[in-house]
Structure formats: C-alpha cells, structure tokens
Amino acid sequence: MTSRMDLAELLFEEVVRGALDHGFVERAWLADLVQAHLDDPGCRFVLLQGGPGTGKTSFAAWLARRYELSPRYFVRRDSTGTLAAGDARSVLLRVGHQLAALAPGVMGREVTAEVEQRVGEVAPDGTVIGVRIGLLQASPFRGTALRVAQSAGRVDGSVVGVQIDRLVTDPRLRDLGDLQYLALLDPALELARREPGSRIVLLLDAVDEVGHRPGGAGEDVLDWLARCPRLPGNVRVVITSRPGERLRGLRTRQREWLREETITDSAERVAGDLRAYTSAALDDPAVAAVLSAHPAGPARLARRIVERADGNFLYLVLWVQALRRAVAEGDDRRLAALTDFTALPSGLTGIYECFLTLVHDAVRLANGPGWRRVWREAHRPLLGALAVARGPLTLAGLARAAGLSPDDPLLPEALGDLAEFLIKEGEGCGCATPVWESS
C-alpha cells in the first residue's frame, strides 16, 4: 500500500503546495476560459502559453486542487529548476500510478488464477502443468496473483505449478503503445463505464522544458502528445508551456482537438491579478507597519510596483520576498532601494539586476578595502555555479561546484548576501543538510 509520504511525492504535492503558499491569486477569468474549453465536447487538449514568470505553474497547481481526478506532471519546480525528466514513458508511468492511487477501480481487474490438481501417477516422459502462460505482461498498475495447489501419488516425470514462457515485469521494457493504454486510455474507458459523468483532467506543466533534458533518450511527452491515439471523450489534457517551435507538432497533428489560450503580459486582466497579489502582500502587518510612512501610500505603492513588474508574477514574488527580508532584518538601505521607483528597474531581468547591485554594495560596505577579494573568492564563483545549476544542490554540493570548501569561512556570509538568488527548502525535504537551488 502506498504510504502518505509516497502518495504525496507521487502527486507532486510539495510543488503544488509551494506554488499556492506564496499568496496565490485565483485567476477567475483564466479559470473560466479553461473551463469553457474543458466542457467543449470537441476539445481534448488545452494549451496555456505564457512567458517566464507569468504564473503558469501556479495556475496548474490550482487546477490540481480544483479537479478531483487530476493526475499531474510538473517538469519544473520553479522558473528554472528541472524537477522531472519529461520523457513519455516516465510521464505515463507516473500518470498510471497516480490513477491507481486516486481511482484504483478504473485500472482493470487484477490477473488472478487458482488451480487445484490431483494426479495419481506421472510417467517418466510425462509432465503435469498447473498453469501455462505464453506471455505475461504484468501491469505496473495492478496486482498479479497465481495460486496452484497440486498433489500426486507417484511422480517419475515432472510436475510444474506455473510455466511462463515470457514474463515482462519491468515497465521500462514495455512498448510505449501498450503503456499508454494501461496508464491512461483503458482506465478512462473504464471510468466512463462506471461513472459516465466523471472526467480525467491530466495536467502537464512546462512541457517546453523537456527539450533541454541532459542525456534524454526516447520519445518525450511532447512527441507523445502529438502522436497519441484519439483520447476518450472523458479525458482532457491541460498543457502549460512557453511559446516555441517545439509546439508545432502538437498543433499540426492535434489541430482538431486543440484549444489555446495565451497569458499576455499587457492584458488588463493580468494587471488586475498582479494588483490583487501585491495588495495582499502589502497587508502583511509587519510590512504595512514599516511602509506606513512611505510617501506613496499603500495603494499607490501597489500600483507602482505592478507597473515595474511589467505583467510578470515572478517579479512580484521576488520583490515581496526581498521586501519581507529587509523588513525582518531592519535593513533600511535595502528597503529604500526596493521602494525607490525612480531607480527600480522593470521586468524580470531588471529585478535580478537590482538584487545583484544590492549584493555588490553590501559586500563593499561590509568588507571595506578588502571587498574585491571577498567578491572574487566567494560571491562570484557561487553566482557562476548557480547560473548553470539545473536542479537542487546541497550546501556542500554548491560549495564544491563553486570551487570552495564547505568549511570556507566566507561561505555563510556569501550565501546570506545571495539570499534573493536562492530558495532554501525547509524541513521535510529529505536532506540532512539545507538544500539550495537557483531561482
């Protein structure tokens, strides 16, 4: 039986919680558009496009909570950190196991056989076989049980309980054509038979990233989406992606069944979502108390930062995190820089430039004449390692990637200075040491 921890990992619960625990704003207008497509009998695929930081992953996480039967696959943890492989076989295996956990009855009957044999005598050239199977393809999503009870008075030949000429149990050895039916298509048909009004909403987030998998082999999920058989009428696949040429095959081959929506940075509805997020963040008592003396006032402050965000949710998430840190640490210099809208750059690249300038100034002020050595020996190599990291790193692993010793006395201060470029995972991550990854 799948444990609670195993089930949470199987369902990407850490990713879903992380996406929704940072002041998520329910985007009713976008939900209505997607729902209209899901209710369209001629729709099977909904493609939701948007640039980096436009909130696609958070919206997919919200959909995972909205629909009861929603297997999901997140290729990325956040804006850059690769989480899962994205090859078609891995996706289908994950989806099949999720459906087996969420709705075990739709995975078909278990393979069972019970045989009882009584034989008086088996001649020297004779053979008694209880169960003989030429090819047994054991499904990775349901059990197989064979029970044979045999008794014989005298055996000069051979007695065999179960003879299997060929047994395929490793799901990696399965043909992808078989796996798609075992994992999704057959369960969907069974669900339609049992519960005619129910629907499977499969969520595939950041499919554009599968093209960047190092050492990837075999057909990826985008290839499979383009070539898969016609999906049953109770299946919908919601796909999130950045715009790109990789989507051409999906558009060409599934044109009849595909519906598309794009999150446009300049749309007024997006600006409304950003304002709602910012207003909620600025209502935090600790933040509100510090900003109460700001000449712009809370309402104008929210409008100004939304203008700087230029339609990008990640910009606001990073700005709010930096603002809260400055408030918590009483860092007036950083707080002033983050609320000076005459100097604060616009766009996602701009907020990173702002952070880098703040770090540079902090190192210079804290280390006096020797600041260049500290920057050269600690901060710069750490930034270089983070720039190429494709996944989480332990603290020791990050130090080694930067060419530093984990015991280097410069390391704790440098990591503290670079906090805006890092995500520190909390307890329960399964690691003995803190885990950091590039944001």
C-alpha positions in Angstrom: 0.0 0.0 0.0 1.3 3.5 -0.8 2.2 5.4 2.3 1.1 9.0 2.8 4.6 10.3 2.1 4.8 8.1 -1.0 1.5 9.4 -2.2 2.4 13.0 -1.6 5.6 12.6 -3.6 3.8 10.7 -6.4 1.3 13.6 -6.7 3.9 16.3 -6.7 2.3 17.7 -3.5 5.4 19.7 -2.5 5.3 21.5 -5.8 1.6 22.1 -5.6 1.8 23.5 -2.0 4.8 25.6 -2.8 3.0 27.2 -5.8 -0.1 28.0 -3.8 1.5 29.1 -0.5 3.0 32.3 -1.7 -0.1 34.5 -1.8 -1.7 32.8 -4.8 -4.4 34.8 -6.5 -7.3 32.9 -8.0 -7.4 34.0 -11.6 -11.2 33.7 -12.3 -11.0 35.0 -15.9 -8.4 32.4 -16.8 -10.2 29.6 -15.0 -13.4 30.5 -16.9 -11.6 30.3 -20.3 -10.0 27.0 -19.5 -13.3 25.6 -18.1 -15.1 26.5 -21.3 -12.6 24.5 -23.3 -12.8 21.5 -20.9 -16.6 21.5 -21.4 -16.3 21.6 -25.1 -17.1 18.0 -26.5 -14.7 18.6 -29.4 -11.8 19.5 -27.1 -9.1 17.1 -25.8 -6.1 19.4 -25.3 -5.9 22.9 -23.8 -2.6 24.6 -24.4 -1.9 27.5 -22.0 1.1 29.6 -23.1 2.9 32.4 -21.4 6.4 33.7 -20.9 8.6 33.0 -17.8 7.1 34.2 -14.6 3.5 34.6 -15.9 2.1 32.2 -13.4 1.5 29.1 -15.5 2.8 26.6 -12.9 0.8 28.2 -10.1 -2.3 28.0 -12.2 -1.6 24.3 -13.0 -1.2 23.7 -9.2 -4.5 25.4 -8.6 -6.2 23.2 -11.2 -4.7 20.2 -9.4 -6.7 21.2 -6.3 -9.9 22.1 -8.3 -10.5 18.7 -10.0 -10.9 15.5 -8.1 -9.3 13.2 -10.7 -6.4 15.3 -11.9 -3.2 13.3 -12.5 -0.3 15.8 -12.9 3.3 16.0 -14.0 5.5 19.0 -13.3 8.6 19.2 -15.4 9.9 22.1 -13.3 9.9 23.1 -9.7 10.0 26.8 -10.3 11.1 29.2 -13.1 14.4 27.3 -13.8 14.9 24.2 -11.7 14.2 21.0 -13.5 12.2 18.6 -11.4 11.2 15.7 -13.6 12.5 14.1 -16.8 9.6 14.6 -19.2 10.1 11.6 -21.4 6.9 9.9 -22.5 7.5 6.7 -20.6 8.2 8.5 -17.3 5.1 10.6 -17.7 2.8 7.7 -18.5 4.2 5.6 -15.6 3.6 8.5 -13.2 0.1 9.1 -14.5 -0.8 5.4 -14.3 0.4 5.1 -10.7 -1.5 8.3 -9.8 -4.7 7.0 -11.3 -4.2 3.7 -9.5 -3.9 5.6 -6.2 -6.7 8.1 -6.9 -9.2 5.7 -8.5 -7.9 2.1 -8.2 -11.2 0.7 -9.6 -10.5 2.0 -13.1 -7.2 0.2 -13.6 -8.9 -3.0 -14.5 -9.1 -6.4 -12.8 -6.0 -7.9 -11.3 -4.7 -11.0 -13.1 -5.6 -13.9 -10.8 -5.8 -17.7 -11.3 -6.4 -20.5 -8.9 -5.8 -24.1 -9.9 -6.1 -27.3 -7.9 -4.8 -30.6 -9.3 -4.8 -34.1 -8.1 -2.7 -36.7 -10.1 -2.4 -40.3 -9.3 0.8 -41.0 -11.3 3.1 -39.2 -13.7 5.0 -41.4 -16.1 8.8 -40.8 -16.8 8.1 -39.0 -20.0 5.0 -37.2 -18.6 4.6 -33.6 -17.5 1.8 -32.0 -15.4 1.5 -28.2 -15.6 -0.9 -26.3 -13.4 -0.9 -23.0 -15.3 0.9 -22.3 -18.6 1.2 -18.8 -19.9 3.0 -18.0 -23.2 3.5 -14.3 -22.5 2.6 -12.5 -19.2 2.8 -8.7 -19.3 2.3 -7.8 -15.7 0.8 -4.3 -15.4 2.8 -2.0 -13.2 -0.5 -0.5 -12.0 -2.3 -3.6 -10.7 -1.5 -6.9 -9.0 -0.9 -10.4 -10.4 -1.7 -13.4 -8.3 -1.4 -17.1 -9.3 -2.2 -19.9 -6.9 -1.6 -23.5 -7.8 -2.2 -26.5 -5.5 -1.0 -29.9 -6.8 -0.8 -33.4 -5.4 0.4 -36.6 -7.0 0.7 -40.2 -5.8 3.9 -41.1 -7.8 6.0 -38.8 -9.9 8.5 -40.2 -12.4 8.2 -37.4 -14.8 7.8 -33.7 -13.9 5.2 -31.6 -12.1 5.1 -27.8 -12.8 3.0 -25.4 -10.9 3.3 -22.3 -13.2 5.1 -22.2 -16.5 5.6 -18.7 -18.1 7.4 -18.7 -21.4 8.0 -15.0 -21.2 7.4 -12.6 -18.4 7.6 -8.8 -18.8 7.5 -7.0 -15.5 9.9 -4.1 -15.9 7.7 -1.2 -17.1 10.7 0.3 -18.9 10.7 -2.7 -21.3 7.1 -2.1 -22.3 6.2 -0.8 -25.7 5.0 2.8 -25.4 1.9 1.8 -27.4 0.9 -0.7 -24.6 1.8 1.7 -21.8 -0.4 4.5 -23.0 -3.4 2.1 -22.9 -2.5 0.6 -19.5 -1.8 4.0 -17.9 -4.5 6.3 -19.3 -6.7 5.2 -22.2 -8.1 1.9 -20.8 -8.7 3.5 -17.3 -10.5 6.4 -18.9 -12.8 3.9 -20.7 -13.4 2.0 -17.5 -14.2 5.3 -15.7 -16.7 6.2 -18.4 -18.4 2.8 -17.9 -18.5 3.2 -14.1 -19.2 6.9 -13.8 -20.4 8.4 -17.0 -20.3 12.0 -15.8 -16.7 11.9 -14.5 -13.7 13.2 -16.2 -9.9 12.8 -16.0 -8.1 16.2 -16.3 -4.4 15.5 -16.9 -2.1 18.4 -16.1 1.3 18.7 -17.8 3.3 21.7 -16.7 6.3 23.3 -18.5 6.4 20.8 -21.4 8.7 23.2 -23.3 11.5 22.3 -20.9 11.7 18.6 -22.0 13.8 19.7 -25.0 16.5 20.7 -22.5 16.9 17.4 -20.7 20.6 16.4 -20.5 21.1 12.9 -21.7 17.4 12.4 -22.5 16.6 9.3 -24.5 13.5 8.1 -26.3 10.2 9.9 -27.1 9.4 12.8 -24.9 6.0 13.9 -23.7 5.5 16.5 -26.5 6.2 13.8 -29.1 3.6 11.5 -27.5 1.0 14.3 -27.2 1.3 14.9 -30.9 1.1 11.2 -31.9 -1.1 9.6 -29.3 -4.4 7.9 -30.3 -7.6 9.7 -30.1 -8.3 10.3 -26.5 -11.6 9.1 -24.9 -14.3 11.7 -24.5 -13.8 11.9 -20.7 -10.1 12.9 -20.9 -8.8 16.4 -21.1 -5.1 17.4 -21.1 -4.1 20.8 -19.9 -0.7 21.7 -21.1 1.4 24.7 -20.0 4.3 26.0 -22.0 6.4 28.9 -23.1 5.8 29.8 -26.7 8.2 28.0 -29.1 8.7 25.8 -32.2 8.5 22.6 -30.1 4.7 23.0 -30.1 4.4 22.8 -33.9 3.9 19.0 -33.9 1.2 19.2 -31.3 -0.6 22.0 -33.3 -0.3 20.1 -36.6 -1.3 16.7 -35.5 -4.0 17.5 -32.9 -5.4 20.6 -34.6 -9.0 19.4 -34.5 -8.8 18.7 -30.7 -6.6 21.5 -29.6 -7.7 24.8 -27.9 -5.2 27.5 -27.0 -5.0 30.5 -24.6 -2.1 32.9 -24.0 -1.3 34.9 -20.9 -0.4 38.2 -22.3 1.8 40.5 -20.2 0.0 43.6 -21.3 -3.6 42.3 -20.7 -5.6 44.4 -18.2 -6.9 41.2 -16.5 -3.3 40.2 -15.8 -2.6 43.6 -14.3 -5.6 43.1 -12.1 -4.3 39.8 -10.8 -0.9 41.5 -10.1 -2.6 44.3 -8.2 -4.6 41.8 -6.1 -1.4 39.8 -5.3 0.5 43.0 -4.3 -2.2 44.4 -2.2 -2.5 41.2 -0.2 1.3 41.1 0.3 1.4 44.7 1.5 -1.4 44.0 4.0 1.1 41.9 6.0 1.2 43.7 9.4 5.0 43.7 9.7 5.4 45.1 6.1 2.5 47.5 6.4 3.9 49.0 9.7 7.2 49.8 8.1 5.7 51.1 4.8 3.1 53.3 6.5 5.5 56.2 6.3 6.2 55.8 2.7 5.2 58.9 0.8 3.4 56.9 -2.0 1.0 55.3 0.4 -0.1 51.6 0.2 -2.5 51.9 -2.8 -0.1 53.9 -4.9 2.8 51.7 -3.8 0.9 48.7 -5.1 0.2 50.4 -8.4 3.8 51.5 -8.9 5.3 48.0 -8.3 2.8 46.4 -10.6 3.9 48.8 -13.3 7.5 47.8 -12.7 6.6 44.1 -12.8 5.6 44.5 -16.5 3.0 41.7 -16.3 5.3 39.2 -14.6 4.2 37.4 -11.4 7.7 36.1 -10.6 8.9 39.7 -10.5 6.4 40.5 -7.7 7.1 37.2 -5.8 10.8 38.0 -5.7 10.2 41.7 -4.8 7.8 40.7 -2.0 10.3 38.1 -0.6 13.1 40.7 -0.7 10.9 43.3 0.9 9.9 41.0 3.8 13.5 40.0 4.4 14.6 43.7 4.5 11.8 44.4 7.0 12.6 41.4 9.2 16.3 42.3 9.3 15.7 46.0 9.7 17.8 46.7 6.5 16.8 50.3 5.8 19.3 50.5 2.8 17.7 47.6 1.0 14.2 48.7 1.9 14.8 52.1 0.5 16.2 50.6 -2.8 13.2 48.3 -3.2 10.7 51.1 -2.8 12.6 53.8 -4.8 10.5 53.6 -8.0 12.7 56.2 -9.7 15.6 53.7 -9.8 13.9 50.3 -9.5 14.3 48.5 -12.9 11.3 47.0 -14.8 10.9 43.4 -15.9 12.2 40.1 -14.6 15.8 40.8 -15.8 15.5 44.2 -14.1 14.7 42.8 -10.6 17.7 40.4 -10.8 19.9 43.4 -11.8 18.6 45.2 -8.8 19.4 42.3 -6.5 22.9 42.0 -7.9 23.6 45.7 -7.3 22.3 45.4 -3.7 24.6 42.4 -3.1 27.6 44.1 -4.6 27.0 47.2 -2.4 26.5 45.1 0.7 29.8 43.2 0.1 31.6 46.5 -0.4 30.2 48.2 2.7 30.7 45.1 4.9 34.3 44.3 3.9 35.9 47.7 3.3 39.1 47.8 1.3 39.2 44.0 1.0 35.8 43.7 -0.6 37.1 42.8 -4.0 38.9 39.8 -2.7 35.8 38.6 -0.9 33.7 39.1 -4.1 36.2 37.3 -6.3 36.8 34.3 -4.0 33.2 33.7 -2.8 30.3 35.6 -4.3 31.4 35.4 -8.0 32.1 31.7 -8.1 28.8 31.0 -6.2 26.8 33.0 -8.7 28.6 31.2 -11.5 27.6 27.8 -10.1 24.0 28.9 -9.6 23.8 30.2 -13.1 24.4 26.7 -14.6 22.6 24.6 -11.9 19.7 22.6 -13.3 18.4 21.3 -10.1 18.7 21.4 -6.3 22.1 21.4 -4.6 23.1 20.6 -1.1 25.1 23.3 0.7 28.2 21.2 0.4 27.5 20.4 -3.3 27.0 24.1 -4.1 30.3 24.9 -2.4 32.2 22.3 -4.4 30.6 23.4 -7.6 31.9 26.9 -6.9 35.4 25.6 -6.1 35.0 26.4 -2.4 35.5 24.2 0.7 32.2 23.6 2.6 34.2 24.9 5.7 35.3 28.1 4.0 34.6 30.9 6.5 33.4 33.2 3.6 30.6 30.8 2.6 27.9 31.5 5.2 28.2 35.3 4.7 28.2 35.0 0.9 25.1 32.7 0.9 23.3 35.2 3.2 24.2 38.0 0.8 22.8 36.0 -2.1 19.5 35.1 -0.5 17.5 36.7 -3.2 19.0 34.4 -5.7 18.3 31.2 -3.7 15.4 29.1 -2.5 16.2 27.4 0.8 13.9 24.4 1.2 12.5 23.8 4.7 12.5 20.8 6.9 11.0 17.7 5.4 12.9 17.9 2.2 14.6 14.5 3.0 18.1 16.0 3.1 20.5 16.0 6.0 21.7 19.5 5.1 19.9 22.5 3.7 19.1 22.4 0.0 19.6 25.4 -2.2 18.7 25.9 -5.9 18.9 28.7 -8.3 15.8 30.9 -8.7 
